Amino acid sequence: MGWVNDALAELDASGTASICPQGGSMRGCIESGQRVTLSRCRAEDVQIGDAVLVKFKGNVLLHLIHEISDRSFLIGNNRGKINGWIPKSDLIAKVTEIGKVESKQSQDCPPPEL
């Protein structure tokens, strides 16, 4: 996933990242190719309903927080699927801005390279 690697590199370098994630699991909240800004944050700064970048079973996902417990987050997509509980330490970043959807493929978010 090119956008995941881009996000992780930008987050490591500056604490923020501006990316265009690809995929349909967040449709209705974040469209495929829509620009989003991610920022490093503390687990205490995350609320139910926030879109977050997290580690999950060897992958990195952009998903929603559905529930919060003392030590973990319940994550899932925006299509009704619940992935499961993750430790709060697997939080990478929080979506702090979602760009406007102007067209099917925005000029500032080029199509992914194959």
The 8 nearest C-alpha neighbors of each residue, nearest first, counted from 0:
[[1, 3, 2, 4, 21, 5, 20, 59],
 [0, 2, 4, 3, 5, 111, 6, 112],
 [1, 3, 5, 4, 0, 20, 6, 18],
 [4, 2, 6, 5, 0, 1, 7, 59],
 [3, 5, 7, 1, 6, 2, 8, 0],
 [6, 4, 2, 8, 3, 7, 9, 1],
 [7, 5, 3, 9, 4, 16, 8, 10],
 [6, 8, 10, 4, 9, 5, 11, 3],
 [9, 7, 11, 5, 6, 10, 4, 12],
 [10, 8, 12, 16, 6, 11, 7, 13],
 [9, 11, 14, 15, 7, 13, 12, 16],
 [12, 10, 8, 9, 13, 14, 7, 15],
 [11, 13, 9, 10, 8, 14, 15, 7],
 [12, 14, 10, 15, 11, 9, 16, 8],
 [13, 15, 10, 39, 38, 11, 12, 9],
 [16, 14, 38, 10, 37, 13, 9, 39],
 [15, 17, 37, 9, 10, 6, 36, 18],
 [18, 16, 36, 35, 37, 34, 15, 6],
 [19, 17, 34, 35, 20, 16, 6, 2],
 [18, 20, 34, 32, 33, 108, 35, 21],
 [21, 19, 32, 2, 31, 18, 22, 33],
 [20, 22, 31, 32, 19, 23, 2, 30],
 [23, 21, 31, 24, 20, 25, 30, 32],
 [22, 24, 26, 25, 31, 30, 21, 29],
 [23, 25, 76, 26, 22, 78, 77, 62],
 [24, 26, 77, 29, 23, 76, 28, 27],
 [27, 25, 30, 23, 28, 29, 24, 77],
 [26, 28, 29, 25, 30, 77, 78, 24],
 [27, 29, 26, 25, 30, 77, 50, 97],
 [30, 28, 25, 26, 27, 33, 31, 97],
 [29, 31, 26, 33, 32, 27, 25, 28],
 [30, 32, 21, 22, 33, 23, 20, 29],
 [31, 33, 19, 21, 20, 30, 108, 34],
 [34, 32, 19, 30, 31, 29, 98, 35],
 [35, 33, 19, 98, 18, 97, 32, 108],
 [36, 34, 97, 18, 96, 17, 98, 19],
 [35, 37, 17, 96, 16, 95, 94, 18],
 [36, 38, 94, 16, 93, 15, 95, 92],
 [39, 37, 15, 92, 93, 14, 40, 95],
 [38, 40, 92, 14, 15, 93, 91, 37],
 [41, 39, 92, 38, 44, 93, 42, 91],
 [40, 42, 43, 44, 39, 45, 90, 92],
 [41, 43, 44, 45, 87, 40, 90, 88],
 [42, 44, 41, 45, 46, 40, 87, 69],
 [45, 43, 42, 41, 40, 46, 93, 49],
 [46, 44, 42, 43, 49, 47, 41, 93],
 [47, 45, 49, 48, 44, 64, 67, 43],
 [46, 48, 64, 65, 49, 66, 67, 45],
 [47, 49, 64, 63, 65, 46, 50, 66],
 [50, 48, 63, 64, 47, 46, 51, 45],
 [51, 49, 63, 62, 94, 93, 64, 48],
 [52, 50, 93, 61, 62, 94, 92, 63],
 [51, 53, 61, 92, 91, 60, 93, 90],
 [54, 52, 90, 91, 60, 59, 89, 51],
 [53, 55, 59, 89, 58, 60, 90, 57],
 [54, 56, 58, 57, 59, 53, 60, 85],
 [57, 55, 58, 54, 59, 85, 60, 82],
 [58, 56, 55, 54, 59, 60, 53, 89],
 [59, 57, 55, 56, 54, 60, 53, 3],
 [58, 60, 54, 53, 55, 52, 57, 61],
 [61, 59, 53, 52, 62, 54, 58, 55],
 [60, 62, 52, 51, 53, 50, 59, 63],
 [63, 61, 76, 50, 51, 75, 60, 74],
 [64, 62, 50, 75, 74, 49, 76, 48],
 [63, 65, 74, 47, 48, 49, 66, 73],
 [64, 66, 73, 47, 74, 63, 48, 75],
 [67, 65, 73, 72, 64, 47, 68, 74],
 [66, 68, 72, 71, 73, 69, 47, 65],
 [69, 67, 71, 70, 72, 66, 73, 87],
 [68, 70, 71, 67, 72, 87, 86, 43],
 [71, 69, 68, 87, 86, 72, 67, 88],
 [70, 72, 86, 87, 68, 85, 67, 69],
 [73, 71, 67, 85, 84, 66, 74, 87],
 [74, 72, 84, 66, 65, 83, 64, 67],
 [75, 73, 64, 63, 65, 82, 83, 72],
 [76, 74, 81, 82, 63, 80, 62, 65],
 [75, 77, 62, 24, 78, 80, 25, 63],
 [76, 78, 25, 79, 24, 26, 75, 28],
 [79, 77, 76, 80, 24, 25, 26, 75],
 [78, 80, 77, 76, 81, 75, 24, 25],
 [81, 79, 75, 76, 78, 82, 77, 24],
 [80, 82, 75, 83, 74, 79, 76, 73],
 [83, 81, 75, 74, 80, 84, 73, 76],
 [84, 82, 73, 74, 81, 85, 75, 72],
 [83, 85, 73, 72, 71, 74, 86, 82],
 [84, 86, 72, 71, 87, 73, 89, 83],
 [87, 85, 71, 88, 89, 70, 72, 84],
 [86, 88, 71, 89, 90, 70, 42, 72],
 [87, 89, 86, 90, 42, 91, 85, 71],
 [90, 88, 54, 87, 86, 53, 91, 85],
 [89, 91, 53, 88, 87, 92, 52, 54],
 [90, 92, 53, 52, 89, 39, 54, 93],
 [93, 91, 39, 52, 38, 51, 40, 37],
 [92, 94, 51, 37, 38, 95, 52, 50],
 [95, 93, 37, 50, 51, 36, 96, 38],
 [96, 94, 36, 37, 93, 38, 97, 35],
 [95, 97, 36, 35, 94, 98, 37, 34],
 [98, 96, 35, 34, 36, 99, 95, 29],
 [99, 97, 34, 35, 33, 96, 100, 36],
 [100, 98, 101, 97, 33, 34, 102, 105],
 [99, 101, 102, 33, 98, 105, 103, 30],
 [102, 100, 99, 105, 103, 104, 98, 106],
 [103, 101, 104, 105, 100, 106, 99, 33],
 [102, 104, 105, 101, 100, 32, 31, 33],
 [105, 103, 102, 106, 32, 108, 109, 110],
 [104, 106, 108, 107, 102, 101, 103, 109],
 [105, 107, 108, 109, 104, 102, 101, 110],
 [106, 108, 105, 109, 34, 104, 19, 33],
 [109, 107, 105, 106, 19, 32, 110, 34],
 [110, 108, 107, 106, 111, 105, 104, 32],
 [109, 111, 112, 108, 104, 32, 105, 113],
 [112, 110, 113, 109, 21, 1, 32, 108],
 [111, 113, 110, 109, 1, 0, 2, 21],
 [112, 111, 110, 1, 0, 109, 21, 2]]
